[in-house]
Amino acid sequence: MALPTVEEVEEALDEIRPALRFDGGDIELVSIEEDGTILVRLMGACSGCGMSTLTLKAGVERALKQKFPDIKEVKDVNADLGFSFGF
């Protein structure tokens, strides 16, 4: 499995960021796991938004998988907390 580098994922996220920022949000790359999972942190208005799962899966994950087919999934580290402070 050929996983992308941090630089490659950051470059791909840079293409997505304008849409997120338009709605007051942003995204941060946390890590690329050995199993192909990309961990990100949705921030700003995206953090805790009811549409964040759709944004993550239909937007971010789909775009990254198109560029990097070996990616297993994209997960928001905030989603595991069960709550959000909006930052």
C-alpha positions, -999 to +999 in steps of 0.1 A: +000+000+000+014+034-010+001+060+014+005+097+006+030+119+024+020+146+048+029+172+021+007+155-005-023+154+019-018+190+029-017+200-008-050+182-013-065+198+018-055+232+005-078+226-025-107+219-001-100+246+025-116+275+005-150+259+007-147+252+044-135+287+051-163+302+031-186+287+058-164+298+087-146+264+091-113+249+085-095+215+086-062+204+101-042+173+093-035+154+125-018+122+112-017+095+085-021+062+102-003+030+089-037+014+082-045+041+057-067+062+080-063+099+077-070+117+110-081+154+107-095+180+130-125+200+118-123+235+132-143+267+135-178+265+123-172+229+111-165+217+146-198+205+161-218+214+130-247+190+123-234+187+087-198+179+096-202+142+090-215+148+055-188+174+049-161+149+061-173+118+042-189+132+010-165+161+007-131+156+023-129+118+022-142+115-013-117+141-026-088+125-008-097+090-020-099+102-056-063+114-053-050+087-031-069+054-036-050+035-009-067+057+018-090+036+040-110+064+055-109+100+069-118+105+106-124+137+126-105+133+159-132+156+175-159+131+166-145+106+192-149+132+220-187+132+218-188+170+223-173+201+209-162+235+222-162+249+186-124+253+183 
